[in-house]
Amino acid sequence: MLPAYSSAAQSSTSTPFRSFICKIASRCNLDCDYCYVYNHADQSWRNQPQRMSLRTAAQLGRRMNEHALAHGLREVDFVMHGGEPLLMGVDYLRRLCDVVIENTPDVTVRWNGQTNGTLYTDEVFEFCREYDLVFGLSIDGFGSANDRHRLDHAGRSSHRAAERALELLSSDEGRALWGGILAVIDLDNDPLELYDYFAAYQPSSIDFLFPLAHHDLRPPGKRDTLTTTPYADWLLRVFDRWYHQRPQRIRIRRFRDIIALYLGAINSSEEWGLQPVDFIVVETNGEIQAVDTLKITYHGACQLGLDIFANSFDDALASPKVAARQESWRQLGATCRKCPVVGVCGGGYFPQRYSRANGFGNTSVYCADLAKLITEITAAVAADLRPRLPDTGV
């Protein structure tokens, strides 16, 4: 049986932030057509400085340290994000890290980041080894798969440059510095061909992402009707290959999260389950903002009216927009609350519930895909477990 929705099981206590998504760069060298920062409703990047100043980084470190002390946190994650963080160059990145370290004396900072890989050079690699900085790589696959959406501003391919990063990170020395692969699903790509391409590099994890969409901006393959399941069908072909591989060395986050929640785990992913979100975004100018994927919905959707010079991260916890994400289960409609898979899907990714008419009170634009994906994956797991369970005579 799948875990069910229960309002009594949800906590109304704010969850402290453990991850800080730090927009150290507000520009990017690529022009991906689906990018939620530059090519969707919110265009606030135009008013941001191109990079985070060291003064802002120092204040950010102080606020992180303050928050960690207030909530008894021993470790926090500083996640370098953008834009493209590697546009800033190694000298700047080293100074930024040192400034943050100087201002976080009471907490251990773990360094993470997300890059498109095109600027991930040997020099960057050595810097990452020095600071134990782990980068995830955004790449949509082999040449034609990647370049359908991920071109530079002159319309040129980004694939070969990103593939060089794949080669560096998949080396014996690079694996400890590699946070895995993020790939946005394109239904025109063959799922098994794509999976085999990635698997050849043996990443620790792959996350196949639904294109960011909502009810007023429907995704490819679902523009005429929301009842079809093209994304579930695409993913289930990968699941059938992955699930039966032994040994299973690659973690496909979407599948592992579904299985973990089905087996009773408490999940911390913002896309799955009903647990509070434990991260916050800091823009290059020091503004504290809600999760930035909300930029697909409307201009200003992420803005809280807070910044790290005037406000603490506890002020952000008290913000209505952050509270809505921390307790997004409160906004679930009757359809979701009655659904047998809501304990796993959590009602769907928050931005993908949006419509101008009803805010975030809808089912996910991917509801049919989520239901099919969860039902079929959990059925496969149940079939494997059944012979191993004791016979209770029931």
N, C-alpha and C positions, 0 to 999 in steps of 0.2 A: 504494500500500500504506500502511496506517495505521501510525504508530509503535507499536512493540511494547513490552511490559514487559521490562525487563532489570535484575535486581538489581545487576549489576556497574556499571550506568550511574548508580546512585544514590549520592550522597555521604553519608558518615556524619558529616561535619563539621557542627557547628551553624551555622546561618545567623543572623547578627545581626538584631535587630529594626530595621526601618526605619520602621515605622508604629506609633504608639501610640494605641490606641483609648481615649480619655479620657472616662470617665463623669462629666462635670462636673455633671450633674443626675441624680438617681435617681428622679424623678417625671415623669409625663407628663400633659398635659391631654387626651389621647385615651385611649380604652379599646378599642383594636383587638382583636377577639376572637381573632386568631391570634398576638398578640404573645408572643414567646418570653421576654421579661423578666418580664411581669406575669401572664400567663395560661397558664403551663405548669408543669412539675414543680418547678422551682427557684423558691423564694419568698424568696431571700436579700435582695432589694431592700428588704424590710420592715425590715431591720436596718441599712440604710445611711442616713447623713445625707442630707438633701434635696439638698444641693449640695456640691461640692468646695470646701474652704476655701482661702484664699489661701496659708496655710502649707503645705497639702498640694500645691498647685500649684507652689510654690517648690521643694519637695523633688522633685517630679516633674521639674521642669526640670533640677535638678542631676543626677538619675539619668539622664535622657536625654543630657545633655552627657557624663557619665562613660561611658556606653555608646558614644556616637559616637566619643569619643577612643580608647577601647579597641579599636574595630574599624575605625578609619580612615574613618568616615562623615562626609561633608561636609554632608549634608542629611538631615533626618528629618521625618516627617509627624506633626503633632499633630492628631488627628481628634476633634473635639468630638462627643460622643455622649451618649445618655441611656438612658431617659427622653427628654425634649425639652430640648435645650440652651438654646433661646431663652426658656424659662421663667425663666432667671436674669437677664434684662434686660441692656441694652447697657452700663450703667455697670459692672456686675459683670464682664461679658465683657471689657471694655477693661482693667480692672484685672488680670484673670486673664492675659490675653495679655502685658501689660507685665511681670508677675511672672515668667512663663515665659521671656520674652526676656532679662530681667536675669540669669537663672540658666543660660542656654545660650550663653555667650560664644564657644564654639569650634565651633558648628554652626549652620547655617541652618535655621530652623524654617519649614516650609510649613504653612499653616493650612487645614484642611479640616473638614467637618462634615456631619452628616445631620440633616435637620429634616422635620417633618410639614407645615411651611409655614404653619400657621395663625397664627403669631406673627411671620411675616416681613414687617415693616413698612418704610416708607420710612426710618425711623431705623435699623433693622437693616441695610438696604441700604447706607446711608452708612457705617456702622461697618465693614461687610465690605469696602467700597472702600478704606477707610483701612488695613486690615490685609491686603488681598489674600486675604480669607477666602472660600473656595469651598465652597458648600453643595450637596449633593445633596438632591433633593426626593423624599420618599416620598408617593406618591399612586397610587391604584389605577385612576384613569380619570375618565370623566364622572360626573355626579351619582349615578345609581343604582349604577354599578359601584363607585365609591369608597365609598358609604355602606352598602353591604351588610356591610362589616366595620369601617369606620373612623369610628366615632361617638365623641362625647365621653362623659363620665361620666354625663350626664343623658340619653343616648340621642339627642342632636341631631346633625344633619349637620355634617361637617367640610369638605364639598366646596368651598363658595364661598370660605371663608377660604383653603384650600389653592390654589384656582384664582387668587386674587389674587397669591399668591407666584409662580405660573406666569407671570402677566402681567408682574410685575416682572423676573423672571429672564430672560424671553425678550425683553426690550427690548434695544435696541442696546447700552446701557450695562451691562446685566445679564449678558450672555452670558459675559463673562470670569469672572464670579463664580458660575457655575452648573455644578455637577458632574454634571448629568443627572438622570434619573428612575429611581427604584426602584418597581416595581409587582409585587405578588404576584398570581400567576395565579389567577383564579376561572373554572372551566370554564363557568359560566353566562354569562360575558361573551363577546360575539362578538369574536374576536381581531382581525379586520380593522377593525371599528368602533373598538376600543380603540386600535389602532395609528394609525389616521387621526386620532383625537382628539389623541394625543400628538404626532404628526408635524406637526400644524398649528402647534405652538409651536416647531418646529425645535430640539429639544434636541440637544446634542452626542452624548448617549448615552441609551439606554434599557436597563435590565436587568429582564427579566421573570423573576421568581423563582418557583421551585417553593414551594408551601406547606411550611413546616418540618414534617417528619413522620419517623417511623421505623417499625420493624416492629411495635412495640407500640402505635403511634399512627398508623394508616394515613391517608393523605390522602383527601379527597373524590375520588370516581371510581375509587378503588382499594381500597375497604374489603373487597370480597368476593374479589378476585383481584388478584395483582400482575403478571399476564401481559399485561393490556391496556395500551394506550399512549395514554390520553387527553391527557396533557400534551404528548407528542411531536406528536400530531395537531394540537393547538391551536397549538403553536409553528410547525409546518411550514406552516400557512396564512399566518402572518406572514412566515416565511422566503421563501416563494414571491413575495410582494409586494415585500419589501425587497430581495431579492437581484437582482431584475431592474430595479430602479429606477436610472435614470441621470439626473443624477449622484447618487451615494449619499452623502448628507450626514450621515445619522444612524448612529451606531455602536450596533448592538445587541450588547451585550457577549457574551451567550451564543453568538451565531452567530460573532462575530469571534474569540472564543477557540477555538472548535472548528476554524475554518478555519486560524487561526495554528498551532495544534498539529499539525494535519494536514500543514501545509507545513513543519514542522520547527522552529518557534519554541520557545523556552523560556518557559513561561508562569508568571507569578507569582500568578495568581488562586488563592485557596484552594479553589475549587470544581472546578478543571480541572487535568489533568495530574498529574505525580508530583513536582513541585518542592516544596521545603520552604516552610512558611508563615513569613512574615517580619514578623508583627505580634503585639502583645500587648495585653491589656486592663488598664487601671488603673481601679479603682472609686473612688467619691467619697470613701471613707475612706482611700484609698491602697493598698488590697489589690491585689496583682498577680494577675490571673486569666487562665486559658486562654480561648480564643475563646468569646464569650458565647452563641452559638447552641447550645452544648452544654446550655444550661438546659432545652431541651425533653426531655432524656433522663432525668435524675434530680436530686434536690436535692443540691447540692454538687459537681456534675460539673465546674464551672469552677474550684473552689477549689484553690489550690496551697500554702496555708499560708505565703505570702510577703506582705511589704508593703514599700513604697518607703522607709520609715524604717529598717527593719532589714536590708533585702536589696537587692542590685543586680539589674539586669536579666540579668546573666550567671548569677546564681543561678536565675532563671527558665528560662534556656536549659538548665540542668542538671536541671530538674524532669522526672520521668517523663511527666507529662501533656503537657508541651510537646514533649518528645522524641518522643512518640507522634504528635503532629501534624506535627512536622518530618520524621519518617520514616514517614508513614502507610502507605507502600508496604510496610513490613515486616509490617503487619497484614493485607495482602491475602490472602484465601483462595485455594485452588487454582482455583476457578471464575474469579475475576478475573484471576489470573496467566496463565491460558490464553486469556483473551478477546481477540479481535483489536482491540477498541476501548479497551483499558485505558490505552494511552499517551495517549489524549485525555481519557477520563472520570476517570482516576486512581482508579477504584474507586467513584466517586461521593462526594458531599459527606460528610465524616466523620460529622456527627451523624445523617445519614440512613441510616447503616449499622447503627445501634444496635438491639439487643434485649436484654431482661433475661437471656435464656438464653445469649446468645453475645457480649455486649459489642459491640464494633465490628468483629468479625470476619466480618460478613455482607456480601453484596452490598447495594447501595443499594436502598431501598424503591422507587426510581424506575429500577431497572436496565433494565427493558424499554423505558421511555421514552428513557433515555439511549442505548441501543443503536440504536434506530430513528432518533432525531434525528441522531446522529453519522453513521450509515451513509448516510442520505439527503442530508445536507448535504455530506458529503465526496464522494458520488457526483456531485452537481451541480457541485462545484468541479472534479473530475476530468474531467467531460465538457467543461467550458469550457477546461481546460488542454490536453487531448489534441491538438486541431488545431494548437496553438502549439508543440508539442514536435517536435524533429527526428525524422525517421524512421530508426530504428536497424536496421530490418529484423527486429526481434524480434517 
